[in-house]
Amino acid sequence: MDMSEYKEIFRAESEEHLQQLNDSLLGLEQNPNDLEYINTMFRSAHTLKGMSATMGFNTISELTHEMENLMDMVRKSQVEVSNGLIDILFECLDTLEALVEAVDSGEEVDIAHLQATLTQAMEGNMPVEHIKNSVATSIDVIQNEIAKDIPDEGTKTQAELDTVIDNIELSDNEKQAMQEAVNDGNRVVSLKVILDESCVLKSARSTLVLINVSKMGDIIKCTPTEAELEDEKFDLDFTVIFATKSADDDIVGAIRKISEIKEVVPTTIAENSGVEEKQQETKAVDTEEKKSASAVKRSDAVKSIQSVRVNIERLDNLMNLVGELIINKIRLNQLASDLNAKDLDESLANLDRLTNEIQTEVMESRMVPIDQIFSRFPRMVRDLAKSEGKQINLIIEGKEIELDRTVLDEIGDPLVHLLRNAVDHGIESEEERKQLGKPVAGLVRLAASRQRNSVLIEVEDDGKGMEPGHLRDVAVKKGLLTREEVDKLSDNDALNLIFMPGFSGAKVVTDISGRGVGMDAVKTKIEALGGSVKISSVPGQGSIMKLQLPLTVAIIQSLMVTVSDETYAIPLGNVIRDVGIKASDIKTIEGKEVIMLRGEVLPLLRLHDILESSTEKEDKQNLIVVVVEKMGSNIGLVVDDLLGQQEVIIKTLDNKLLKNMKGFAGATILGDGSVSLILDIATLI
């Protein structure tokens, strides 16, 4: 029987059971005596076993069966719940996740090593340090040991390789991965990558390198660790040890394609020429490599949502058609207004109602509970806290809030970064917290709430917070601003310095200003979605990052304005209010126009100047100002006229000359058929 048509259903249901296993295991770790978690896990594993056996996925079935046996012994009090047991079960989950993801590709994963570990655990021989061993040795130690024990030709037999591995301080998993790589005819390569001195986004470049390396083989070890690379805890060089069949020229060529790479140096640590020849003989018959379960590594990257009850591609197409329908509806309403035909007006009223209902239904069908993203974070925070030697209480609120699938896909990485910063740089060590009289366990809060036509996501911690004065010093030290410029900044503006590109650096990531690592990338991503980022912090008490996001990025409410003879749309999410002012009330401070509005100084910007319009409204005595928000501060935009609010369809600027232009989020088609540009407040001013 052909079961291929049921693969998508199997994957979707398997992911639900894996998430249930993950949540229950996290609960068991916090409450080892609550066996209800084990009962829940047992039921999920049993269901997953039956599903996989029916589909013919024997590896998944075998592994879940072994997990069932172990959990049954825990349930009968024959095996005690310990940190080692929790780690083993987490590795089983990671491996099952990899197996489920590989059902389409048919990639094999060897679980023999993991099955042996489960057997040991059931026999009471729990490994003391299992699975998540952090790398204790630096790359210099590894290279020194390699230099002493490996001859210049860089090749070793199996017996000789054992000796080399024993002399290098590697974890058991890394040794096992290297051993299996040689057995399978791979080379073990140490790849040193040096970034250019001018490189600003070091984490982005290192991530691209790791992605390219993973395409050529299996990564065994990375120094600094992937987490440290992401947080830019390195200077300009890092080393990746991986197993591959690719030639050095191919490796260098693939990495050289990445910009801002200064040097790439591959060094063969070991290879088994005998096994390699045998592999070459059977290459035509067997081209599938088996991936060791010990090398399965959980990624903190949040997965994109691939389906919302129906195929996403269909929903996207349907949304585009609804957008075209609304544009034509607006056009017909405009024509009806010009013709002043009563019968036509009545027909269009019905069309308007039906169109709005269709739009609402399509929008609702694209909405996905934010829990699909949030549910990934407890495990990530748990693993990070464990590697940092910290205790973290993660509180999640608002999991039922819904967002458009497109928005949800894009916010995963920024949230990962904010949570990692909160745990790694925000929460103090246990010793520091004891000295400060704080609870030993740090608090990290992730909360979502509905705010009219937007969603507010908050990432809060009760850690060390950020000191505005220190941030000013860092900005001056790194040459981003002069001392005179930073001294003029308010404390709130000083906190926003962390969003400046290039503000972060390896020398400050463990200090208070280390909270700014990569924050410019977070800000760019959120603002590209039409959202905003706000920050507040109290030194010694903690920080709060607030992300304001639109419910959808396809259709938005806008305030339509005119500047000269052109019509522009300002997203309503950026608009605070509109006011009329007298030109005589405008003052000048340091060459910049301002006005006092409700007791506060409001900077003014004339859109004529920003957009380089040819003419300005002749009557300059009475001006119209649209107050917008950017980075927590209000700014007044002087426009010629207000046309009112309107729902607009965002059309991306695909033209090569326009799509990278700052100041514009896209374009929309108005009722008269003309095109209006949508202003992007974040990049316009």
HELIX and SHEET records of a PDB file:
HELIX    1   1 SER A    4  TYR A    6  5                                   3    
HELIX    2   2 LYS A    7  GLN A   30  1                                  24    
HELIX    3   3 GLU A   36  MET A   55  1                                  20    
HELIX    4   4 ASN A   58  ARG A   75  1                                  18    
HELIX    5   5 ASN A   83  GLU A  101  1                                  19    
HELIX    6   6 ALA A  112  MET A  122  1                                  11    
HELIX    7   7 ILE A  139  ASP A  149  1                                  11    
HELIX    8   8 GLN A  158  ASN A  167  1                                  10    
HELIX    9   9 ASP A  172  ASN A  183  1                                  12    
HELIX   10  10 LYS A  202  MET A  216  1                                  15    
HELIX   11  11 GLU A  226  GLU A  230  1                                   5    
HELIX   12  12 ASP A  248  ARG A  256  1                                   9    
HELIX   13  13 SER A  273  GLU A  281  1                                   9    
HELIX   14  14 ALA A  293  ALA A  295  5                                   3    
HELIX   15  15 ILE A  312  LEU A  339  1                                  28    
HELIX   16  16 LYS A  342  SER A  365  1                                  24    
HELIX   17  17 ASP A  371  PHE A  374  1                                   4    
HELIX   18  18 PHE A  377  GLU A  388  1                                  12    
HELIX   19  19 ARG A  405  ASN A  421  1                                  17    
HELIX   20  20 ALA A  422  GLY A  426  3                                   5    
HELIX   21  21 GLU A  430  GLN A  435  1                                   6    
HELIX   22  22 PRO A  468  LYS A  477  1                                  10    
HELIX   23  23 ARG A  483  ASP A  487  1                                   5    
HELIX   24  24 ASP A  491  LEU A  495  1                                   5    
HELIX   25  25 ASN A  496  PHE A  499  5                                   4    
HELIX   26  26 ILE A  512  GLY A  516  5                                   5    
HELIX   27  27 MET A  519  ALA A  528  1                                  10    
HELIX   28  28 LEU A  572  ASN A  574  5                                   3    
HELIX   29  29 ALA A  583  ASP A  585  5                                   3    
HELIX   30  30 LEU A  607  ILE A  610  1                                   4    
HELIX   31  31 ILE A  681  LEU A  684  1                                   4    
SHEET    1   A 2 VAL A 109  ASP A 110  0                                        
SHEET    2   A 2 LYS A 291  SER A 292  1                                        
SHEET    1   B 4 GLY A 217  THR A 223  0                                        
SHEET    2   B 4 ASP A 237  THR A 244 -1                                        
SHEET    3   B 4 ARG A 187  LEU A 195 -1                                        
SHEET    4   B 4 ILE A 261  GLU A 271 -1                                        
SHEET    1   C 2 MET A 367  PRO A 369  0                                        
SHEET    2   C 2 GLU A 402  ASP A 404 -1                                        
SHEET    1   D 5 ILE A 392  GLU A 397  0                                        
SHEET    2   D 5 GLY A 442  GLN A 451  1                                        
SHEET    3   D 5 SER A 454  ASP A 461 -1                                        
SHEET    4   D 5 GLY A 542  PRO A 550 -1                                        
SHEET    5   D 5 SER A 532  VAL A 538 -1                                        
SHEET    1   E 5 ASP A 641  ILE A 649  0                                        
SHEET    2   E 5 ILE A 555  VAL A 563 -1                                        
SHEET    3   E 5 GLU A 566  PRO A 571 -1                                        
SHEET    4   E 5 VAL A 675  LEU A 679  1                                        
SHEET    5   E 5 PHE A 664  ILE A 669 -1                                        
SHEET    1   F 6 VAL A 575  LYS A 582  0                                        
SHEET    2   F 6 ASN A 622  LYS A 630 -1                                        
SHEET    3   F 6 SER A 633  VAL A 639 -1                                        
SHEET    4   F 6 GLU A 600  ARG A 606  1                                        
SHEET    5   F 6 LYS A 592  LEU A 597 -1                                        
SHEET    6   F 6 LYS A 587  ILE A 589 -1                                        
END                                                                             
